[in-house]
Amino acid sequence: MQLLRGAARGKTMGGWLKDQKEKRRTEARTRKAQAYAATSVAGVAAAVAAVVASAVFSPDASRTNCGNKITAAIASAAALVASHCVEIAQTMGAAHDQILKVVHSAVGAQTSGDIIALTAGAATALRGAATLRARLYKEIQGATAAGEDKESSDGCSSALTFVAKGGELVKRTRKGILHWKQVSVYMNSNWQVVVKTKSTHMAGTFVKKKKCFVIDVCANIPAWPGREVEDGCDQRAYFGIRTPERLIEFECKKCDKGIWIEGIRQMLDCCANMNIAKAM
């Protein structure tokens, strides 16, 4: 009944879930296209390195020492570029077998036509990935703007979008240590509410992620000891997310506390209703 009443105000829970699934599909397509483009570039680099290396070790190359040294230097540089391209492809999510297949195929290139074909294919893959990335960015910007415009008329969907997008919160550990975390809450394919926290270390070179199942949200969290006497304490608020292991406390802006709690509760209610429906 709550979802039916929400339909009169704007987007229903079902509509919001559909938008989130479509967004995940678009993100998956973009990541796949970027991985394919990176793999294609790695193949071109491997082909160039192989062609130059074959020229270095050819029988005719030994007759010209100067030309042989220059070609060997180019071969070394091309091999370094190819190695770096392979690492980038792996970082972008390309599978090891996929990279190995492309590189082995590229190494077999012998003619200028083969190199031109590989280069053209890599250029097409890069343009396709750039197009998908721009489209995804445009969709995200449009959804954000639409959510801001509807915030006053559609509190349900704006709260869900807010917590799914997430934001930076201060988290307190069991020992009372405070850390900044990028926090977001979402529903997985098994209709479970999950909170994801992410933090960066060593100037962003190391990222630590953690996921926990959410069973409840607590609004009545008192101010942390010492924080209530600091400057700006009147602009801070606190809430908690209960997991099967413990209660995780967060500090947020006072104006954001209500929307965090409302969005998480909407997700918990939706998952509870879906699990009841599945049991029936």
URCORLIN-V929856 format. One record per residue. N is the residue number from 1. RES is the residue in one small letter. PSI is psi in degrees with one decimal (999 if undefined). OMEGA is omega in degrees with one decimal (999 if undefined). BURIAL is I if it has 9 or more other C-alpha atoms within 8 Angstrom, else O. Layout:
<<N,RES,PSI,OMEGA,BURIAL> <N,RES,PSI,OMEGA,BURIAL>>
//
This chain:
<<1,m,-36.7,178.9,O> <2,q,-40.5,178.8,O> <3,l,-36.7,178.2,O> <4,l,-39.6,176.9,O> <5,r,-32.9,179.1,O> <6,g,-23.8,-179.7,I> <7,a,-31.8,179.4,I> <8,a,-27.2,-178.7,O> <9,r,-25.5,-177.4,O> <10,g,-129.2,-175.5,O> <11,k,131.8,178.9,I> <12,t,173.5,176.9,I> <13,m,-39.5,178.2,I> <14,g,-41.0,177.5,O> <15,g,-39.2,178.9,O> <16,w,-42.7,178.5,I> <17,l,-39.7,178.7,O> <18,k,-42.4,178.6,O> <19,d,-41.0,-179.9,O> <20,q,-40.0,178.3,O> <21,k,-41.3,178.7,O> <22,e,-36.6,177.4,O> <23,k,-41.8,178.8,O> <24,r,-37.8,177.1,O> <25,r,-43.0,179.4,O> <26,t,-42.0,178.2,I> <27,e,-39.9,179.4,I> <28,a,-42.4,177.8,O> <29,r,-40.1,179.9,I> <30,t,-44.4,178.4,I> <31,r,-40.6,179.8,I> <32,k,-41.9,179.5,I> <33,a,-39.6,178.3,I> <34,q,-40.2,178.0,I> <35,a,-40.8,178.9,I> <36,y,-41.2,179.3,I> <37,a,-43.7,178.9,I> <38,a,-38.5,178.3,I> <39,t,-39.5,178.7,I> <40,s,-41.9,177.8,I> <41,v,-39.0,176.7,I> <42,a,-37.5,177.1,I> <43,g,-42.3,177.8,I> <44,v,-45.6,179.7,I> <45,a,-39.7,178.7,I> <46,a,-38.8,179.3,I> <47,a,-43.4,178.7,I> <48,v,-44.4,179.7,I> <49,a,-40.5,-179.2,I> <50,a,-41.5,-179.3,I> <51,v,-44.1,-180.0,I> <52,v,-41.0,179.4,I> <53,a,-38.5,178.4,I> <54,s,-32.1,177.4,O> <55,a,-33.9,-179.9,I> <56,v,-42.5,-173.9,I> <57,f,11.7,177.6,O> <58,s,155.4,-179.3,O> <59,p,-34.5,-177.5,O> <60,d,-23.0,-175.7,O> <61,a,-27.2,-177.8,I> <62,s,-15.3,-177.6,I> <63,r,-23.2,-179.0,O> <64,t,101.6,-176.0,O> <65,n,-42.1,-178.0,O> <66,c,-49.5,179.5,O> <67,g,-34.8,179.7,O> <68,n,-40.6,179.6,I> <69,k,-43.1,179.7,O> <70,i,-44.8,-179.9,O> <71,t,-37.0,178.3,I> <72,a,-38.3,177.7,I> <73,a,-41.6,177.9,O> <74,i,-40.0,178.8,I> <75,a,-41.1,178.7,I> <76,s,-43.4,178.4,I> <77,a,-41.6,179.7,O> <78,a,-38.7,178.1,I> <79,a,-38.0,177.8,I> <80,l,-44.4,178.3,O> <81,v,-42.4,179.6,I> <82,a,-42.3,178.8,I> <83,s,-41.9,179.0,I> <84,h,-39.1,178.1,O> <85,c,-37.9,177.0,I> <86,v,-42.2,178.3,I> <87,e,-39.9,178.1,O> <88,i,-42.6,178.8,I> <89,a,-40.7,177.5,I> <90,q,-39.1,177.8,I> <91,t,-35.3,-179.6,O> <92,m,-5.4,175.8,I> <93,g,6.4,179.0,I> <94,a,139.6,180.0,I> <95,a,151.3,-178.9,O> <96,h,-43.2,-179.7,O> <97,d,-37.8,179.1,O> <98,q,-46.1,179.1,I> <99,i,-43.5,-178.8,I> <100,l,-40.5,-179.9,O> <101,k,-45.2,-179.0,O> <102,v,-43.6,-178.2,I> <103,v,-43.7,179.0,I> <104,h,-39.4,178.0,O> <105,s,-39.2,-178.2,I> <106,a,-35.5,-179.2,I> <107,v,-26.4,179.5,I> <108,g,-2.0,179.1,O> <109,a,132.3,-176.2,I> <110,q,-32.3,-174.2,O> <111,t,167.1,177.0,O> <112,s,-32.0,178.1,O> <113,g,-38.0,177.6,O> <114,d,-43.1,-179.9,I> <115,i,-42.1,179.2,I> <116,i,-40.3,179.4,O> <117,a,-43.3,178.1,O> <118,l,-42.1,-179.8,I> <119,t,-42.3,179.4,I> <120,a,-40.8,178.5,O> <121,g,-41.0,178.6,I> <122,a,-40.3,178.7,I> <123,a,-40.9,177.6,O> <124,t,-41.7,179.1,O> <125,a,-39.7,178.4,I> <126,l,-41.8,178.3,I> <127,r,-40.1,178.1,O> <128,g,-42.8,178.6,I> <129,a,-40.0,178.7,I> <130,a,-38.2,178.3,O> <131,t,-45.7,179.1,O> <132,l,-39.7,179.1,I> <133,r,-41.8,177.7,I> <134,a,-38.7,178.8,O> <135,r,-41.7,178.3,O> <136,l,-43.5,179.1,I> <137,y,-40.7,179.6,O> <138,k,-41.2,178.9,O> <139,e,-40.4,179.5,O> <140,i,-43.0,178.8,O> <141,q,-41.2,178.8,O> <142,g,-41.4,178.9,O> <143,a,-38.1,178.7,O> <144,t,-44.8,179.4,O> <145,a,-40.6,179.2,O> <146,a,-38.2,178.2,O> <147,g,-37.6,178.5,I> <148,e,-37.0,179.2,O> <149,d,-31.5,-176.6,O> <150,k,1.2,-171.1,I> <151,e,-39.1,-176.9,I> <152,s,-26.5,-176.2,O> <153,s,-16.9,-176.5,O> <154,d,75.8,-176.2,I> <155,g,-32.5,-177.4,I> <156,c,-56.7,-175.9,I> <157,s,-35.1,-179.9,I> <158,s,-37.1,178.0,I> <159,a,-41.8,178.7,I> <160,l,-43.1,178.5,I> <161,t,-38.1,-178.5,I> <162,f,-50.4,-176.5,I> <163,v,-29.7,177.1,I> <164,a,-38.5,175.9,I> <165,k,-40.1,176.2,O> <166,g,-177.2,-179.4,I> <167,g,178.9,-178.9,O> <168,e,126.6,177.6,O> <169,l,159.2,173.8,I> <170,v,126.2,-179.4,I> <171,k,138.9,177.4,I> <172,r,129.7,179.2,I> <173,t,175.6,178.6,I> <174,r,-29.5,-179.3,O> <175,k,3.2,178.4,O> <176,g,9.4,179.2,O> <177,i,138.4,-176.6,O> <178,l,135.3,179.2,O> <179,h,142.5,171.5,O> <180,w,133.3,-179.7,I> <181,k,144.4,168.7,I> <182,q,113.9,-170.7,I> <183,v,135.3,173.3,I> <184,s,155.6,-178.6,I> <185,v,135.1,-178.1,I> <186,y,171.7,176.8,I> <187,m,129.1,179.4,I> <188,n,-178.0,-175.7,O> <189,s,-16.6,178.3,O> <190,n,15.5,-180.0,O> <191,w,49.9,173.2,I> <192,q,140.7,178.5,I> <193,v,129.8,-175.1,I> <194,v,132.9,171.6,I> <195,v,130.2,-179.7,I> <196,k,126.3,176.7,I> <197,t,142.0,-178.6,I> <198,k,137.5,177.1,I> <199,s,151.1,180.0,I> <200,t,146.8,-179.3,I> <201,h,160.3,177.8,I> <202,m,54.7,176.9,O> <203,a,36.3,175.8,O> <204,g,1.6,-179.0,O> <205,t,-19.3,-179.5,O> <206,f,126.6,-178.2,O> <207,v,128.7,179.4,I> <208,k,125.2,-179.8,O> <209,k,148.3,177.3,O> <210,k,140.1,179.5,O> <211,k,140.7,178.0,O> <212,c,148.4,174.6,O> <213,f,141.1,-178.4,I> <214,v,129.9,176.6,I> <215,i,-14.8,179.2,I> <216,d,161.8,174.5,I> <217,v,136.8,-175.0,I> <218,c,125.5,-178.3,I> <219,a,-26.5,-173.7,O> <220,n,69.0,176.7,O> <221,i,120.9,-179.4,I> <222,p,162.0,177.6,O> <223,a,141.4,-178.7,O> <224,w,145.3,-179.2,O> <225,p,127.8,179.7,O> <226,g,-27.4,-178.5,O> <227,r,-23.7,-176.5,O> <228,e,-11.2,-179.1,I> <229,v,-0.4,-179.2,O> <230,e,163.4,177.0,O> <231,d,138.5,179.9,O> <232,g,11.3,-178.2,O> <233,c,-25.5,-179.5,I> <234,d,-10.1,178.5,O> <235,q,2.9,-178.2,O> <236,r,151.6,176.0,I> <237,a,166.2,-172.6,I> <238,y,144.0,172.9,I> <239,f,166.7,-177.4,I> <240,g,149.6,174.6,I> <241,i,119.4,-178.1,I> <242,r,127.2,176.5,I> <243,t,171.6,177.4,I> <244,p,-23.5,-177.5,O> <245,e,-41.6,-173.7,O> <246,r,-179.7,175.8,O> <247,l,121.2,179.1,O> <248,i,124.5,-177.9,I> <249,e,141.4,179.8,I> <250,f,151.4,172.2,I> <251,e,134.5,-178.4,I> <252,c,178.9,172.6,I> <253,k,144.5,-178.2,I> <254,k,-35.7,-178.5,I> <255,c,-16.7,-178.4,O> <256,d,-12.2,-174.3,O> <257,k,-45.9,-177.6,I> <258,g,-39.5,-177.3,O> <259,i,-32.4,173.1,I> <260,w,-49.4,-177.4,I> <261,i,-42.9,-178.6,I> <262,e,-43.6,-179.2,I> <263,g,-42.6,-179.6,I> <264,i,-40.3,178.8,I> <265,r,-37.8,177.0,I> <266,q,-41.0,178.2,I> <267,m,-43.6,179.6,I> <268,l,-41.8,178.6,I> <269,d,-42.3,-179.9,O> <270,c,-45.7,-179.9,I> <271,c,-38.5,178.3,I> <272,a,-42.3,179.3,O> <273,n,-38.5,-179.9,O> <274,m,-36.9,178.1,I> <275,n,-35.7,176.6,I> <276,i,-41.6,179.0,O> <277,a,-41.2,179.6,O> <278,k,-37.4,179.8,O> <279,a,-32.1,178.6,O> <280,m,999,999,O>>
//
